[in-house]
Amino acid sequence: MTIMANDLKTRGVTLLDEALQQDDEAIISVRGKSKYVVMDLAHYNYLRECELEAALIETHKEIQEGRAKILTADEHIKALHDDL
């Protein structure tokens, strides 16, 4: 669902509540262009979990392919300093 910014100004959070009952996300349009996405916190948290899960899968893949280094904290800090 797309919400016009002017409609949001006049109807406020009530308009967002109505939009989010129909779909997980609502797009806010400013001057005819999609600019913002609004979603409820539960959906946002779900998307964050998906993002973290994808990062974990990518990390495991890099480890399996030998593209990761296992270092102690001191070794890691030294490597960071050496790169500077």
Secondary structure as the mmCIF struct_conf table of DSSP 4:
data_model
#
loop_
_struct_conf.conf_type_id
_struct_conf.id
_struct_conf.beg_label_comp_id
_struct_conf.beg_label_asym_id
_struct_conf.beg_label_seq_id
_struct_conf.end_label_comp_id
_struct_conf.end_label_asym_id
_struct_conf.end_label_seq_id
STRN STRN1 THR A 2 MET A 4
HELX_RH_AL_P HELX_RH_AL_P1 ALA A 5 ARG A 11
TURN_TY1_P TURN_TY1_P1 GLY A 12 GLY A 12
HELX_RH_AL_P HELX_RH_AL_P2 VAL A 13 GLN A 22
BEND BEND1 ASP A 24 ASP A 24
STRN STRN2 GLU A 25 VAL A 30
TURN_TY1_P TURN_TY1_P2 ARG A 31 GLY A 32
STRN STRN3 LYS A 33 MET A 39
HELX_RH_AL_P HELX_RH_AL_P3 LEU A 41 GLN A 64
TURN_TY1_P TURN_TY1_P3 GLU A 65 GLY A 66
HELX_RH_AL_P HELX_RH_AL_P4 ALA A 73 ASP A 83
#
